[in-house]
Amino acid sequence: MSSFTYLNKNIYYDVTGQGEPVLLLNGIMMSTKSWEPFKDTLSKHFSFIRVDFLDQGQSDSFETNYTQTIQVELIKSLLDYLSLPKVHLVGISYGGEVALQFAAKYPEMVDRLIVYNSVAYTTYTLQKTGHIWNEFAKKRDTLSYYEATIPVIYSKEFNETHKVWMANRKALLIKGAFSDPIFLDRMIRLTNSAENYDIQSDLNKIIMPVMIVGAEEDYLTPLVHQRVLTNNLPNARLVILPNVGHASMYEVPEVFTTILIGFLKTDLNFKI
């Protein structure tokens, strides 16, 4: 187990492979374990770095109120600990928000940036969604918490064609993490930490090449918000995934991986 200390808390991280360093940041309910299916492929191309945020996975809890700023500085501390002056940074959803804030504050430390299924600010709808999640979590209403958080992250087609997989996942989560009061309290704090997220005024500071990835059937962070990011970043491109929901890495893992490797490996200075 690899860990370092940040704010007197143990933070779990993992590094595999060799080559240019790529740091992948988790979505809100994810952990370093969520990326196991991608580890072998990405480790063939990069020094592949994963980390659990505070209140995530194998990292310690942070049992006071905080904002995503604390996770931004966690990333800075990790890179300093690993003696990495610059990395490729990849984030999805919550991790994309942290990645954008890090890139705005420390642009000299980011070579290229990829943001999947994320937004420039926490919308009213996202705030209300988070409030609903937290109410179910506080009540320890496990079934309602599952129904509010999980089916919505997948497209209608995925939910329809993966009924057995979804049923098994539902049973696993309801009996496992979603019945754990410690996990639910961690999720409440993570959800609250994104309540007032807004990077709009700092998007012009993100000057490195950026790939924005949006999904056609993303109900949590609709495609309009990836267009906002693309239109307001100085050096951004946009890829739209058809018939895909918020959890794009699970619905189309081969496309998710192709975009990541292709964008980070391509010489962006070639001439036609």
N, C-alpha and C positions, 0 to 999 in steps of 0.2 A: 504494500500500500504506500503510495506517495502522497505526502501532504506538506503544507507549509503553514505558518502561523500568520494570521491577519486579524488585527483587532483582538488579539488574544484568543482567537478561534482557530480550530484546525480546519483547513480547507483541502479537500481532496482533489487531486488532479492525476492525469495519466498521459504519458508520452510514448508513442510507438512509431517506428519507422525512422527514415532518414530523409534529408532533403530540406527544401524550404519549409519553414515552420508555418503551420496552419492551425489556428485556434478556433474551435467550434463551440458556440455558446448555446446552451439549452433553452428550449421553450419552458414555460412556467411549470408544467407538470412533469418535465423530463429530468433526466440525470445523465451522468456519464454512461451508465449502463444502456441507455436508450440508443446509443450509437454503436453498440457492439456489432450489428449486422453490417456496418459500414467500415469497421476498423481495418480489416484485412485489405480491402481495396484502396482505401485512402492512404494507408501506411506504405503501400508500394510506391506512392508518388510523392509523399510529403513526410515531414516530421509532424505527425498528427497529434494534436494536443486537445485534451478534453478537461473540463473543470466543472465541479458542482458549485453553484452559487451558495451563498449563505442561505440556510433553510432548504437546501436541496440535497437529495441523494446522501452521500457519505460525508458531506461537510456539516459542521456544527450548526445548531440553531442560533438565531439572534433574537432574543426574546424581548425586544423593545421595538417601538415603531421606527421605521426607516424608509428611505426612498431608494430608487434605483441608483442614485449616486454612489451608494455604498458598494454596489456591485461593480460599478465602473472603476472605482479605486481598487477593488479586489483584483480586477484584471490587470491593472497597472502593477500592483504588488506581485502578482504571479509572474509577469514578464520580467520584472526586476529580479525576482528570485531565480528565474531560469537564465538570467543574463542574456535576454533577447531584446535587442534594441528595436527590432521591427518584425512584424508578422503579417501574414494574410489573416484577415478576420472574417469569420462567417457566423451569422446569427439567425435564428428562426424565432418569429413571434416575440416573446419576452426577451429572448437573447438578441434578437435583431434590434430591439429598442436600446438595450445596453450597448450593443456594438455601435450604433449610430452616435450615441452620446460619447463613447470612448473615442471614436474617430474624430468627432468635433473638438474634443478637449486635447487629444494627443495625436494629431494628424501625422506627425513625424514618425509615429510608431506603427502606422498601418500602411502596408504596401498596396494591397487591394482589399476591397470590402464586398462581401456578398450578403444581402439581406433577403431572407425568404419570409413571405407572409407576415409583414409587419406594417407599422404605421408611423406617421410623423408626430402624432399626439394621441393621447387617450381620449377617444370620442365620448360623447354623452352616452351613446349606446353601450360602449365598452365599459364605462363606469357602472351603468345600471346592471349590466351582465355580471360584473364583478361583485356588486352588492348582493345579487341573488345567490351567486355561488357561496358567498360568505355567510349569508343567512342560513342556508342549508348546512354548511359546515359547522356553524355555531350550535345549531340544533342537533348535530350528529345524525341528521337525516340522510343516511348513506345512499339510499335508493334515489332520492330526489337530487342529491349532489351528483351522482353518476349521470342521471338523465339530463341534467343541466350542463354538464361539462364535456361529456365524451361524444355522444352521437353528433353534436353540432360541428365537431372538428373534421368530420368526413363528408364527402360529397354524397348526394342522394344515391348515385349509382353504386358507390362503394358500400354504403349501408345496405343496399338491396342485394348486392352480389356476394357479400361477405357475412351473411346472417349467422352462420355457425361460428365464425371467428369472433364476431361482435358479441354473441351470446357467451362464448367462453371468456372473453375479455371482461365482460360485465360481471360474471360470476367471480372471476379472479380478483377484480378490483373491489367489489362489494365485500368479499370475505377478507380481503387483505388491506391494502393501504387506506381505502376509504372508510374502513372501520377503526382505524388507528387515530386516536385523538391527537397524538403528537404530530402526525402527518397533516391532519386537517388544520391544526393551529399554524403549522409552517405555511400551508397554502394560503391561509387567511392573511398572514403577514406579507407573503410574496404578492398576492393580489393587491393588497393595499399599497404596496410600494410603487405600483404603476399608476395609481389613482391620478396623480397630477403630472404625469410624463408629458413633455412637450418640447420637441427639438426644432420646431419650425424656424425660430429666429437664428438658429446656429447651423442650418443646413449648408449655408455658403462657406462654412469653414471646412466642410468635408470635401477636400479637393482631389483626393486620390481616385483612381478608377473604381466605379461602383456598379455592381450588378444587382438590380432589384428584380425579385421574382414574385409574381402574383399568381393567384389561382382563380379560375373562373367561377368556382362554386365555394369560395371562401366566405362563410357567413359571419365569422368573427371579425375579420379584417378585410372587408370587401375590396375588390380590385381598384376602385376609385382612389383608395388611399395609397396604393403602390404607384399610381399615376401621379399623385401629389408629390411623393418622394422623388420620382424620376424627373418631373418638371422643375423641381426646385434645387436639385443637386447639380453642381457645376459640371460633373463628368460621369453621368449615369446612363446606363442602358436598362431596358425593361424586357423581361421575358414573361409571357403569359401562358399558364398551363391550362389547357382546356379540360373540362369535365373533372376537375380536381378540387378538393377541399383544402381546409386550413392545414391539415397534417400531410403536406405534400410529400415529405420524405418517406412516409409509409405507403401512400397510395401509388406513387410512381418513383420508387427508389432508384431505378436506373436513370431516369431523367434528372432527378435531384443530383445524383452523383456526376452525371455527364456535364451538367451546367457548372458544378463546382470545379471539377478537374479542368474542363475546357477553358473556363474564364481565367483560372489561376495559372494555367500553363501556356496560354497563347501569347505570342509576342504582339502586344498592342500597338507597336510602332511600325509594323510592316506597311509597305506602300503597295498600292495597286497600280 
